[in-house]
Amino acid sequence: MSSSVPSTPAPVRRVLDWRLRFGLLSLVWGFSFLFMKVGTESFAPFQVTLGRLAFGTAVVAAAMAVKRERLPRGAWTWVHLAVAGFLLNALPFSLFAFSELTIPSSLAGICNATSPLWGMALSLVALSEDRPTRRRVAGLGIGFLGVLTVLGVWQGFHGLDVTGTALALLASFSYPVGWIYVRRTLAASRHSHLSLTGAQLGMATLQLAVVTPVFTSVPSGFPLLPVLAVAALGVLGTGIAFLVQYDLVAEVGPTTAQMVTYFTPVIATAAGVALLGESLSWSTPLGAAVVLVGAALTQSRPRAGRGGGAPAAAPSPQASPGVRQGSRV
């Protein structure tokens, strides 16, 4: 049957349904905290981060080669990418690795979920176009109430490693600082998201390659399990995770795709308790649930109007220019 209507390009057929990819991404980012914990049992935190970035960069570089993407051009673009790589990758990845020397991986995963709360607080100050609403301000208050619940404030933080927890919270704070920086410097870039992310990860890897030999010594051995944990952290949690999330954003939109943030701490907690034998008090899951409710409220937008905004690099956890996302590890 013929038709005079011009044909439209057939939609891209994907092997896995987006719901399966969403679940896969949740699992990968949730288990990333377990991988860090296992990695730091045999390697220094900087070494774990360097390995993670190197493996993640290799995955993204391979994807760029397949798609024949070129690296960005322009001196200032590279300066901005170096800063973004520090704030969104090198710094938070290192801080999380250091934090897990003294705190459970489950607590690190919950601290990671506070990133949208920090982002909301910072956006009120740094982004004049990001107007607060009653719901979002309420979410900010609820979220930080959840943080205090997780930390057991009524017990005077008894039994809590303050330094490790502070490092994990600082790592979560670094993400929105980086997103705001990217929004102001790279939002108008004509380079592809994949190209920017590959360059950003490359700059972060270079930074750790310079720092790591100065502050660490060569490992005495390379036990199989920690090596596999670091490789999984980089290949799955940094490289493939970004590609999967980028694909999800393109298919179902940033609002749905970034909801993976709310599943990550649940999986991180379950993995830490079940596989690492980490203890869990009643206040931890309760506080985590309150944090997630608050974080969800801070991400809400009025129904009318279009949310623009430059994408923010993942998380994350992981963070890359051109993709609007929540927190990531």
Disulfide bonds with the S-S distance in Angstrom:
none
